[in-house]
Amino acid sequence: MPEASQFAFSHKEIVELLIKKADLHEGQWMLQIVFGFAAINGGPTPEQISPTAMVQVQTIGLQKAPADAPPALVLDAAEVNPLNGKPKRKKP
């Protein structure tokens, strides 16, 4: 079997991993990405240089989810990283 050379994760999987890495056991959390923007002159050749926008990912982290955050973006630390090792039950 060939050796894997790439792994892809959804944003929720990344949030879960970060919650566990930060040892969080409570609260609603969502992904935070800080972007940096810059304008440069660039192109594939000197004759094709034109104004260009660059975007860089400066940091990836967690932020407490506000009350109005879309549920699809939020994970509950008590569910994905329970303090006693047993997942907290959701209320019906």
Summary of the structure (lengths in Angstrom):
residues: 92
radius of gyration: 19.5
end to end distance: 44.2
largest distance: 64.0
contacts: 182
relative contact order: 0.25
helix: 23%
strand: 36%
